[in-house]
Amino acid sequence: MINYNPKSSKAEEFIHDGEIRATLEYAEANKHNAKLIDSLLEKARPRKTEDGWLCAGLTHREASVLLACDLPDKNEKIYEIAEEIKKAFYGNRIVIFAPLYLSNYCVNGCVYCPYHMKNKTIPRKKLTQEEIRSEVIALQDMGHKRLAIETGEDPVNCPLEYVLESINTIYSVHHKNGDIRRVNVNIAATTVENYRRLKEAGIGTYILFQETYHKESYEQLHPTGPKSNYAYHTEAHDRAMEGGIDDVGLGVLFGLEMYKYEFAGLLMHAEHLEAVFGVGPHTISVPRLKRADDINPDDFDNGIDDDTFAKITACIRLAVPYTGIIISTRENESVRGRLLNMGVSQISGGSRTSVGGYAGYSAEERPHDTEQFDVSDQRSLDEVVRWLMDNGHIPSFCTACYRLGRTGDRFMSLCKTGQISNCCLPNALMTLTEYLEDYASDETRELGHKVVERELMNIPKENARKIAAEQIEYIKKFRDGNADTTPDGRRKRVEI
């Protein structure tokens, strides 16, 4: 008899099939219970305090009731509160990153991914360290400061030593004013010792998608290879945190299994991390299955429409108010714009999902032969930055928390009270100014400086506002050659 236990170290006990099914039955029975739904909405709403904000969040069972609800007026309230929570904790800032694919060699048989080992049509490629340098320079020339590295799972062609060497290469590249300041890592489940080595290499967040929490479906979707071990994969975040990585990211691939089941499992995983480690997921990603090489999403019968996708995102924001929600270029401009108002706080921009997709290509060109999935939003980073500002958002290239030690429980203690905004807004405006001065088109630069000038007035603490204003003026002077530099001639940096 397997019992549900969020504090257990065993996957089938903290992601408990019986508890999920009971949750879905409860949600279905209460989806029109207006009194209960109103109480949950009131519980989820952020509350202003003297020092910031407080938000209770929702349990997986409570959030599942809201997801099942099909009352139009209640759904509008869900969307409204999701936006309130996002603004309370993250303001109108949107963190920007890009994926960097190092290798598509893979020994797994995942039926939804074109990197599966039986695919003989996709060219296999692994970047050399010199090629990685070229990719990093290309990304720096776009303006990126934060990367998420991606690889297939292959212990021979892509061992951990290769990943560690690649991380070191990425951090070592200092091109013009460019630096990659945070490397997040999305690689296969591994051992506590290997996670410890990744931590020592200076990674930011360790990201691993579950794909599906439904064990039977998981085993069918992963028929061969190391990833076929459901328990080992599902327990990976625990091992990562035991290895000292205090920021981990969750995600499922919506479209593989029943979305309500996945939603409940995802929130149970977040609750498990909170119960065991006192820190929930740093990020939650919401990818949908997309077409790629020999993968046709129509072959899977659990696809979700845009409205359902938006509802899932909003309900995640109500349930886990403190987490960063990520949406990638899998989604088109319209969908991404809609979800930015429902809780999303991080997006990719100018992304390529090919191995070696950046160096040697213009903003309009992109190779398709090694893509992991079709990119729906193919705009350049400059276009994405301008679009965000046009729609009232502040593009942020900030990575200060990572370097100043605000990770894990230290970050969460600030975030859960809303105090993180005292750091985030000044750093967002300073890094946006760096982007504007170093990389932006004239049109984007002109708009951006107006946004920065306006938003400076919204920094709550006077001292932080003064530091940010002084640093912004320094960045502008540096571009004109009228500012002090570091001994190697580079621009000095200040972070709050």
N, C-alpha and C positions, 0 to 999 in steps of 0.2 A: 504494500500500500504506500503510494507516494503522496506525501502531504505538502500543502503549500506552505513555504517558509521563506519570506523575503530575505532573511539573514543567512540562509543556507549558502554553502559554497557550490552546491550541485545544481546544474542548469535546470533539470526537470523539477526541482523544488522551488526555485525562485521564478522560473517561467513555467508555471503550472497549468497544464492543459485543462484540468477540471475547473480551476479558478477562472481561467479565461472564458470557458463555456458558461459558467455560472454568471460571470459578469455580463456576457452578451445577452443571456436570458433576462437578467435584471434590467439591463438597458432597454431591451425591447418592451418589457412590461411597463416601463416608466417613461417611455419616450413622449407621452402626451400628458404626463403628470406635471401640470403647470406649477403647482405649489412647490414641488421638489425642485423643478428646473429653476424657478426664481430664487430659491434658497442657494442653489449651487452657483448661480450667476453672482449673487451677492457675496458669497464666500470668495469667489475668484477675483472680484474687483479690487484693484490696488487702493491702498489707503495711505494718505499723506500723513507723515509724522513730522516732528520738529527737525529731525536729522535727515529725512529722506522719504523712502517709501517702504511699505510692508505689503506683502502679498502672500496669501495662504497657500495658493496652488490647489490642485484637486487630486484625489486618488484616481487610480486607473478605473475604478468602478464608477465614480462620480463623473469623470470626463467621458466615459463611454455612454452615459445617459445623454449628455449634451450632443455627442456625435450622432446618436441614433435619433435625436429629436428632429422632427420634420415640420415643426410649427414655424411659419415664416417670421412672425414677430420675435420669437425667442432666438431664432438663428441670427437675426439682425443684431440682437443684443450680444450674442456670442462674438460676432465680428467687431462690434463696437468696443467690447471689453478687451478683446485681443489687442486692438490698436492702443487702447489706454495702457495696458500692461507694457507693451513694447516701448512706448514713449516714456513711461515711468522709469524703466530700468535702462534703456539704451538710447533714449531721446530719439532724434531723427537721424542718428548716425548709422551708416551702413558700411561694415568692414569689407574690404575688397581683397581677393586673393586669386591665385591661378594654380591650376594643376600642372605638374611636371611629370610626364611619363618617362621612366627610366628604362623599362624593359617590358616586353609582352610575352616573354617565355613563360609557360605555365604548365604544370603537371596535373592540374585539376580537370574535371570533366563537367564543370558547371554548364547546364544546358541553356542558360540565358545570356552567357557572356561569349563574345567572339574569340576570346583568348583561350578557350578550352582546347585541350591537347589534341583532340581529333580534328580540329579545323586545319585543313591542309591548304586553304586558299589564302589565308592571311600571312603576309611576310613576317617572319620573326626577327626582332631587332633588340639589341641591347646597347645602350649608349656607352661609349668610352668616356673616361674622365675628361678628355679634351672636348668631346662633343657636349658633355654636361656643362663645361665652362662656356661654350658657345651658346647653349640654350639659356643659361643664366644671364649672360650678357644681353641676349635678345629680350629677355623678360625685364631686365633692369632698364633697358632702353625704352620699354613700354611704360615703365614707371612702377612696376610691382615691387613690393617689399616683403610679401608673405606668400610662401609656396606650400602646396600640398603635394608631396612626392607619391607616385603610384607605381606599383610593379605587379606583375603576375607572380605566382608562387612557383619557384623552381630552385631547389637547393643547390643544383649544379651550376646553372647559368646565372642565377641571381641570389647567391648566398647572402647572409646578413653582413658579412665582411664587405661585400660590394656596396650594400646600402650605406653602411657606416662611412666608407671611403667617399661615397657620393655626397653625403651630408657635409663632410669636411670640405670637399671641393666647392660645394654651393656657398658655404659660409666664407670661403677664402677669396671669392671673386669680388673685387672692389673696382668698379668700372665707372669712370667719371664721378658723378655724385651718387651712383647706385650702390646699394647693398641689399642683400636678402637678409632680413633681420629676424625672421621666424620661419622655420621649416617644420611643418606638420607632416606626419607620416601615416600613410594608408597602405600597410602591408599585411601579409597573412598573419594569422595567429601564431604565436611563438611562445618560448619559455620565459619564466621569470628572469633568468640570467640574461637572456637576450634583450628583454625589455630594460633591464638595468643598463645594459650597454648602450641602448638607444638613448636613455636618459642622459648618460654620461657624454653622449655625442651632442647634446644640446638641443634635442627636438622640442617642439612646442606641444601640440596635442597629438596623441595617438588615436587614429580614427580607424574603426573597423565596422563595416556594415554587417548586420545579421542576415540580410537578404530576406529571410522569413523565419518567424518564431514557431511556426507549425512544424513539429518535429518530423512527422511523416512526409510532409511536402518537402521539407528541407532535404531529407535523405533521397527523395526522388529527383530533386533538382541538382543534387551533388552526388551523382552515382559513383564517382571514382576520385581518387586523389586524397591528400591529407585533409582537405576542407570537408570531406564527407563525414567527418567525426563531429556530430552536432554538439556534444557536450564540450569538447575541447575548444571549439570555435566560440560557443556561447559564453564560456567562462574566461575568455581571453582578456577582457577588460579587468577582471579581478587580478589576474596575473600581472597585467601591466601596472596596476596600482601597487601591487606588492613589490614590484621592481622599482618603484619610486616615481613612476610617471603619474603625476597627480591631475593632469588634464586629459580626459578621454572623451571620444566622440562616438555616439551611437547613430544608427540609421537602419531602415529597412528599404527594400526595393519594392515600392508599391506597384502592384500589377501581377505579382507572382502568386499571392494567396489572398483570401478574403480580407479586405482592408480593415474591417472592424476587429478581426482577430489580431492582425498585425499591430493595430493601434494599441490594443490592450496589452499585448506582449511588450511593446516598446516602452510603455509607461511603467510596467512592472519591472523592467530592466533598470529604468531610471530610479525607481523606488528601492530596488535591491542595492544599487551602488550607494545611495544615500544612507540606507540602513546599516550597511557593513562598513563603509569608509567615511561616512559623514559628509560626503561630497557627491552630488549627482553628476550627470554628464555635463562637460563643458560645452559641448555642442550636440545638436540632433540634426541630422540631414534628412531631407525628404525627397529622394530621387524617385522618378517613375521609370518603368521599363521603356526603353527606346530601341529603335531599329539600329542594327549595326552588322555589317558584313553578312554572316550567314544567320543572323538572329532576326526573326520577324515577330514583333510584339503581338501580332494578331494570332500567333500560335498559342498564346496564353489567354485564358478566359476570365481573368480577374482584373482587367484594366479598369481604371477609374476616370470619370470625366473631370473637367476643370472645376466644376462646382464642388464636387466631393473632395477634390484635392485641396481646394481652398478651405473647406470646412475642417478637414484633418489638421491642416496647419494652424488654424485658429484655435482648435481645441488643444493641440499640443502647447500652444502659448499659454492658455488658461491653466493647464495642468502643471507645467514646469516653467514658471514665469522667469526664472533666472537663467535658463540655458540659452545659448546662441543657436538660432535656427538658420540652417544653411540651405540655399537653393542654388543649383548650378545652371550652367548653360544647356543642360538637357531640356530646359523649358524655354519657351519663346519670350519675347519682350513683353507681350500682353500678360501672360500668366505671371511672369516675374514681377511686373509692376503691380498686379493685383495683390500678390502675396506679401509684398513689402508693407502693405497696409494691414496685414493680418498677423504680423509677428516675426517675419523674417528679419534677421539682423546681419547676415553675411551673405555675399554673393560672389561668384567668380566673374571675371571679365576678360574679354579678349582670349578666351581659353582655346587650347588645342588638346584633343584627347589622343593624339598620335605620338608615337615614340620618335622624338626629334622633330616636333611639329612647329617649332618657333624659329630657330636660326635659319637664315637664308630665305625666309618667306616674308612678303609684305603683309600689311594688315588685311588685305583683301584675299591673299593667297592662303591656302591651307591644304596639306596633304590628307588624303583619306584612306590610304592603303593599310594603315595600322591603327585606325581609330577604334577605341573601345566602344563608343556609341556616337551616333549622329549628334552634332552640336546644333541646337535649334536657334540659339541666339548667337549669331556670328558677327556681331558688331565689335569694333575695335574698343580697346580700353578707354580711349579718349571719348568715344561716343557714349559709352556706358556712364562714365563720370559726368558728362554734361547732362545726360538723361536723368540721372539721379538728382542733380541740382535743379534741373527744370521742374522736377516733381516734388521739391521741398525737402530732399534728403541731403545729408552731409556725407560725401564719400570719405572714408577714413582708411588710411594706410598705417594706422597706429599699431605698434607691437610693444609698447612700453611695459605693459604688465608682465610680459614674459621676461624681459631683461631686468626688471626691478623687483622680481621675486613675488609678484602678485599672481600666484597660480594656486590651483587646488583650493584648500579651505580658506586660504588668505584672500583669494579672489572672490570666492563665494560669500564670505562674510561681508565683504564690501558690496557685492552685487545684490544680495538678498535684502539689504537695507536701503538700496538705492544710492549708496555713497560712492559707487564707482564712477558715477557721472561727473564728480568733481575732478577726476583724472581724465576721463575719456574725452570730454568735449575739448579741453585745451589741446590735448595731444592730437585729436582728430583734425583740428584747425591748423595746427603746425605742420602735420604731415600732408594735409591737403595743399597747403601753401608750397611745400617742397615739390609736390607733383606739378602744381601750376607753373612754378618757375622753371622746372627742369624739363618737363615733358609735354605739357599741354599745348593744344593748338591755340591760336590767338583768340578764337571765339570762346573756347572753354576757359582760358585764362581770364578773360574779361568778366565772364559770368562768375567764375570762382572767387575772384577778389571781392566782388559785391557780396557773395554769400559769406565769406570769411568775416568781412567787416560787420555784417549784420549779426552773425552768430557770436562774435566776440562779446557782445553786450549780454548774451545769455549765460555766460560762465558765472556760476553763483558766487564763488569765492573771489574777493577782490584781489588777493595776492596771486592766485592762479591766473586771473584775467590779465594782470599786469605782466607776469612772466610770459604768457602766451603772446600778448601784443608786442612785447620787446623782441621775442624770438621771431615772430612773423616779419617784423621790420628788418631784422638781421638777415633773414633768408632772402628778402628782396634786395638788400644791399649787396649780398654776396653775388647774386646774379649779375649785378652791375659792376662787380669788381671793387666794391667799396667797403669790404668787411674783413675782419681778422679771420685767419684760417688756422687749422691745426698744423703741426710741424710738417706734415706731408702735403700741405696745400689743400686739404679737403675742408669742407664746411664743418664748423663746430655744431654739436647737437645738444639740445636740452630736452629732457623729458620730465613729465610731472607724474 
